[in-house]
Amino acid sequence: MFLQLAHTKLNVYQFSQELALESYKITKNFPADEKFAMVQQIRRAAISVHLNLAEGCSRKS
C-alpha cells in the first residue's frame, strides 16, 4: 500500500505529471541535433515543476 500525501490530490500536481509525460513524448520526435541541448532542458523543466510541487507541499510553512 502506498502512502497518499496531500499533494497527490491536487489538480495542479496531476496536470504537472501529464506535462512531464507529454514533454517526453513530444521531445522524442525532435531532430537529432537537438537531442542534447533543447530536449534535456525541456524534460528537466517539466520534471522540476512536478518535483517542486511535491516538495512544497511537504513543508509546513
N, C-alpha and C positions, 0 to 999 in steps of 0.2 A: 504494500500500500504506500502511495506517495503522499508526501506532506503537501497539503493545499495551503498556500500562503495567500495573503490578501491581494497581492499584485497580479496573480494569475486570473483573477476575476475581473480585472479592469478591461474595458473595451480597448483602450489605447495600447495595452500590453498585447492583446490578441492581434490588433492591427499591426503592431511593430513586428510580431512574429511572421505575419503574412508578408510584410515588406521585405524582411530578410530572405524569405523563401523565394519571393518573386525576383529580388535582385540577383540571386544566384542563378535562377532560370534565364533571366534576360542577359546577364553578362556572359553566360556560357556561349552565346551566339556572337559575341564581339569578335572583331578581327584579331588575328594572331599578334599583330604588332602592339595591340593594347593589352595583351594578357597580363603584363607585369606592372603596368602603370595605372591606368584608369580602373581596370577590373578589380584589383585588390583594394583600391581606395574606396570604391563603391560598396564592396562587400563588407569591409571593416566598418564603414559608417553605418550601414544598416544593422549590423550586429551590435554596434555600440549603442544605438538607440534602445534596443531590446534589453541589453545588459544594464544600462543606466537606469531604466525604469525599475528593474528588479532591485538594484542596489539602493535606489532612492526610497523605495517602499519598505526596505528593511530597517531604515533609520527611524528613530523615534522623534526626531526634530524636523 
